[in-house]
Amino acid sequence: MSGSPATSAACGFAAMPMTGWSIAKAWLIGHLKNYFRLARNYLKGAIGDALNLLLAAAAFNCRKWMNAVAERLLFVLFVLCAMMWRRNELQHGTA
């Protein structure tokens, strides 16, 4: 970029500066299209469009939730391993 603020003209809208929130929404919609199959809609009509969007958003939220749970479980596993390691060192006098 040449230092100018991003505009929404690249998205096909009227040329207006994009704020931080608009840039974040554009990023989110781009990821939904790429990773959660929002780019291609196999459902018919306006209800199908809305349902496709809801399903893509639900998949996005589910992935975020699963990543958070996995991160917490790994942290608990790490803490338990460290506690067992320390207990073993104290029992054998190598601390």
C-alpha positions in Angstrom: 0.0 0.0 0.0 1.1 3.5 -0.6 0.2 4.8 2.8 -3.4 5.7 1.9 -6.2 4.2 4.0 -8.0 1.2 2.6 -11.3 2.0 0.8 -14.3 -0.2 0.3 -14.1 0.4 -3.5 -12.1 -2.8 -3.8 -15.2 -4.6 -2.5 -17.5 -3.0 -5.0 -19.0 -0.4 -2.7 -18.8 3.4 -3.0 -15.4 4.8 -2.3 -15.3 5.5 1.4 -12.5 5.0 3.9 -12.7 1.8 5.9 -12.5 2.1 9.6 -10.8 -0.6 11.8 -14.1 -2.3 12.3 -14.9 -2.4 8.6 -11.5 -3.9 7.9 -12.1 -6.5 10.6 -15.5 -7.4 9.1 -14.0 -7.7 5.6 -11.3 -10.0 7.0 -13.9 -12.1 8.7 -16.1 -12.4 5.7 -13.1 -13.4 3.6 -12.2 -16.2 6.0 -15.8 -17.4 6.1 -15.8 -17.6 2.3 -12.5 -19.5 2.1 -12.7 -21.8 5.1 -16.4 -22.4 5.7 -17.7 -22.6 2.2 -19.6 -19.4 2.2 -18.5 -18.5 -1.3 -20.7 -21.2 -2.9 -24.4 -21.5 -1.8 -26.2 -24.7 -2.7 -29.4 -23.6 -0.9 -32.3 -22.0 -2.8 -33.8 -18.6 -2.2 -33.4 -15.9 0.4 -34.0 -18.4 3.2 -31.2 -20.5 1.8 -28.9 -17.6 1.7 -29.6 -16.8 5.4 -29.3 -20.4 6.4 -26.0 -20.7 4.6 -24.7 -17.7 6.4 -25.9 -18.9 9.8 -24.3 -22.3 9.2 -21.0 -20.8 8.2 -21.0 -18.5 11.3 -21.8 -21.5 13.5 -19.0 -23.5 12.1 -16.6 -20.5 12.7 -17.7 -20.2 16.3 -17.5 -24.0 16.8 -13.9 -24.0 15.6 -13.0 -21.1 17.9 -14.6 -22.9 20.8 -12.8 -26.2 20.0 -9.4 -24.4 19.7 -10.0 -22.7 23.1 -10.9 -26.1 24.8 -7.9 -27.8 23.2 -5.6 -25.0 24.5 -7.0 -25.3 28.0 -6.6 -29.0 28.0 -3.0 -28.8 26.8 -2.3 -26.3 29.6 -3.8 -28.6 32.2 -1.8 -31.5 30.8 1.4 -29.5 31.0 0.7 -28.4 34.6 0.0 -32.0 35.6 3.2 -33.2 33.9 5.2 -30.5 35.7 3.7 -31.4 39.0 4.5 -35.1 38.5 8.0 -34.3 37.4 8.6 -32.1 40.5 7.1 -34.8 42.8 9.4 -37.4 41.3 12.4 -35.1 41.9 11.5 -34.5 45.5 11.0 -38.3 46.2 14.4 -39.2 44.7 16.2 -36.2 46.1 17.5 -34.9 42.8 16.1 -31.4 43.4 
